[in-house]
Amino acid sequence: YRERSRLNCVWPVARCVDDPSSLIEKILNWCNLLHPEQGTAGIAPIAERGLIRNRFREYTPFLKRVPGLDMEYYPPIPAPLGGGLRTVNWLTIVGDPYIEALGGRDALQGMVSDQIKLHDYDGGVLIQAGELPELGDVNNGLWPEHYRDVNAILRPFRSEDIQNTPMCLIKVPEPMDAYEETLAWIRRFDRT
């Protein structure tokens, strides 16, 4: 495996709403510097660095009800590059190998609606699903439809190969099954 790293950034939700273009520009600058294989940006629960797993009783009900919430969830053992996408969100970073597998950037452009914007970076495309981030509400039948559209395009590349060990799964309260809940979260934008 080639060495991999990750970059986590947190900013107020108001920044997404008040000035989304400057936020997208900043993320594109990072993408041009780092050439990421994949990534997401959207609204997510946060806690002290490394302690999100300790807040599972607070965030689990929201993850179940609000599909647009992103989650800092990474298996600790890195997959090989090109080993599969983690998820999609308001902004989804997709490296060139995935874009090429779709038939190229022009083919991807033909797959998306006018509400989904493609922003190129050196090494891939940043897909923007709608003007602003959306949360949705499963209980009221509200889904971030643009996220579901992006998910439908990228689903063949999604990785569901996760180890059924506690540190590889989203932590949930008992009697919930962490493996099943992690898979459900990964699949949350699938249309059935």
C-alpha positions as CSV (number, residue, x, y, z in Angstrom):
1,Y,0.0,0.0,0.0
2,R,1.1,3.5,-0.7
3,E,1.1,5.8,2.4
4,R,-2.1,7.7,2.9
5,S,-3.1,10.5,5.1
6,R,-6.2,12.6,5.7
7,L,-7.1,16.1,6.4
8,N,-10.0,17.0,8.7
9,C,-11.2,20.6,8.9
10,V,-14.0,22.1,10.9
11,W,-15.8,25.5,10.3
12,P,-19.1,27.0,11.4
13,V,-22.1,25.9,9.3
14,A,-22.9,29.6,8.7
15,R,-19.8,29.7,6.5
16,C,-21.3,27.1,4.2
17,V,-24.5,29.1,3.9
18,D,-23.2,32.7,4.0
19,D,-20.3,32.2,1.5
20,P,-20.3,28.8,-0.1
21,S,-18.2,29.8,-3.0
22,S,-15.2,30.9,-0.9
23,L,-15.4,27.6,1.0
24,I,-15.4,25.7,-2.2
25,E,-12.5,27.7,-3.5
26,K,-10.5,26.9,-0.3
27,I,-11.3,23.2,-0.6
28,L,-10.2,23.3,-4.3
29,N,-7.0,24.9,-3.3
30,W,-6.3,22.1,-0.8
31,C,-7.2,19.6,-3.5
32,N,-4.8,21.1,-5.9
33,L,-2.0,20.9,-3.3
34,L,-2.8,17.5,-1.9
35,H,-4.3,15.6,-4.9
36,P,-6.8,13.6,-2.8
37,E,-8.2,10.3,-4.0
38,Q,-11.5,11.0,-2.2
39,G,-13.2,13.0,0.5
40,T,-16.4,14.8,1.6
41,A,-17.5,18.1,3.0
42,G,-20.8,18.8,4.6
43,I,-22.5,19.2,8.0
44,A,-21.2,16.8,10.6
45,P,-21.3,16.3,14.4
46,I,-18.1,17.3,16.0
47,A,-16.4,16.7,19.3
48,E,-12.9,17.1,20.7
49,R,-10.3,15.6,18.4
50,G,-10.5,11.9,18.5
51,L,-13.4,11.8,20.8
52,I,-16.4,11.6,18.5
53,R,-16.8,7.9,19.3
54,N,-17.4,8.8,22.9
55,R,-20.4,10.9,21.9
56,F,-22.3,8.1,20.2
57,R,-25.3,8.4,22.5
58,E,-25.8,12.0,21.4
59,Y,-25.2,11.6,17.7
60,T,-26.7,8.2,16.9
61,P,-30.4,9.4,16.8
62,F,-29.3,12.2,14.5
63,L,-27.4,9.9,12.1
64,K,-30.4,7.7,11.9
65,R,-32.9,10.6,11.2
66,V,-30.8,13.1,9.3
67,P,-29.1,11.4,6.2
68,G,-27.3,14.6,5.1
69,L,-25.1,14.5,8.2
70,D,-21.6,13.4,7.4
71,M,-19.6,11.4,9.9
72,E,-15.9,11.3,10.7
73,Y,-15.7,7.5,10.2
74,Y,-12.6,5.9,8.8
75,P,-11.4,2.3,9.2
76,P,-8.0,2.4,10.9
77,I,-6.4,0.1,8.3
78,P,-6.1,2.0,5.0
79,A,-7.4,0.3,1.8
80,P,-5.2,0.4,-1.2
81,L,-5.5,3.5,-3.4
82,G,-8.5,3.1,-5.6
83,G,-10.0,0.7,-3.0
84,G,-13.4,2.3,-2.9
85,L,-15.2,5.4,-1.9
86,R,-16.4,6.0,1.6
87,T,-19.5,8.1,1.1
88,V,-20.9,11.2,-0.6
89,N,-22.1,14.5,0.8
90,W,-22.7,18.1,-0.3
91,L,-19.2,18.2,-1.6
92,T,-17.6,14.9,-2.7
93,I,-14.0,14.7,-3.8
94,V,-13.4,12.1,-6.5
95,G,-9.9,11.3,-7.8
96,D,-9.1,10.7,-11.5
97,P,-9.1,6.9,-11.4
98,Y,-12.8,6.9,-10.5
99,I,-13.6,9.7,-13.1
100,E,-11.8,7.7,-15.8
101,A,-13.7,4.5,-14.8
102,L,-16.9,6.5,-15.4
103,G,-15.7,7.4,-18.9
104,G,-14.0,10.7,-18.2
105,R,-15.1,14.1,-17.0
106,D,-17.3,14.8,-20.0
107,A,-19.2,11.5,-19.4
108,L,-19.6,12.5,-15.7
109,Q,-20.9,15.9,-16.8
110,G,-23.6,14.2,-18.9
111,M,-24.7,12.1,-15.9
112,V,-25.5,15.0,-13.6
113,S,-28.3,17.6,-13.5
114,D,-27.9,21.3,-13.7
115,Q,-28.1,21.5,-9.8
116,I,-24.9,19.4,-9.5
117,K,-21.8,21.3,-10.3
118,L,-18.4,19.9,-11.2
119,H,-15.2,21.7,-10.1
120,D,-12.0,20.4,-11.5
121,Y,-8.8,20.1,-9.5
122,D,-5.4,18.7,-10.3
123,G,-6.1,15.0,-9.9
124,G,-9.9,14.8,-9.9
125,V,-13.2,16.5,-9.6
126,L,-15.1,18.1,-6.6
127,I,-18.8,17.4,-7.1
128,Q,-21.1,19.9,-5.5
129,A,-24.6,18.4,-4.9
130,G,-26.8,21.6,-4.8
131,E,-26.1,25.2,-4.0
132,L,-26.0,24.6,-0.2
133,P,-25.6,21.6,2.2
134,E,-28.9,19.8,3.0
135,L,-29.7,17.6,6.0
136,G,-33.0,15.9,5.2
137,D,-35.3,14.2,7.7
138,V,-36.1,10.5,7.2
139,N,-39.0,10.7,9.6
140,N,-40.7,13.2,7.3
141,G,-39.6,11.6,4.0
142,L,-37.2,14.5,3.2
143,W,-34.0,13.4,1.4
144,P,-31.2,15.4,0.0
145,E,-32.1,14.4,-3.5
146,H,-28.9,15.7,-5.1
147,Y,-26.8,13.7,-2.7
148,R,-28.8,10.6,-3.8
149,D,-28.1,11.5,-7.4
150,V,-24.4,11.7,-6.8
151,N,-24.6,8.5,-4.8
152,A,-26.3,6.7,-7.7
153,I,-23.4,7.6,-10.0
154,L,-20.6,6.7,-7.6
155,R,-22.2,3.7,-5.9
156,P,-20.3,1.2,-8.0
157,F,-17.1,2.5,-6.5
158,R,-18.3,2.5,-2.9
159,S,-16.4,0.4,-0.5
160,E,-18.5,-1.8,1.9
161,D,-15.5,-4.0,2.7
162,I,-15.3,-3.2,6.4
163,Q,-14.0,-5.3,9.2
164,N,-16.6,-6.3,11.9
165,T,-14.4,-5.1,14.7
166,P,-15.2,-2.3,17.1
167,M,-12.6,0.2,15.9
168,C,-13.7,-0.2,12.3
169,L,-17.4,0.5,13.0
170,I,-19.5,3.5,13.9
171,K,-20.1,3.2,17.7
172,V,-23.8,2.8,18.5
173,P,-25.7,2.1,21.8
174,E,-26.9,-1.4,22.6
175,P,-28.9,-3.3,21.5
176,M,-28.1,-1.8,18.1
177,D,-25.6,-3.8,16.0
178,A,-22.6,-1.7,15.1
179,Y,-21.8,-3.6,11.9
180,E,-25.3,-3.4,10.6
181,E,-25.7,0.3,11.5
182,T,-22.4,1.2,9.9
183,L,-23.5,-0.6,6.7
184,A,-26.9,1.2,6.9
185,W,-25.1,4.6,7.2
186,I,-22.8,3.8,4.2
187,R,-26.0,2.9,2.2
188,R,-28.2,5.7,3.4
189,F,-28.5,7.5,0.1
190,D,-29.4,4.3,-1.9
191,R,-32.8,4.4,-3.5
192,T,-34.7,1.2,-2.9
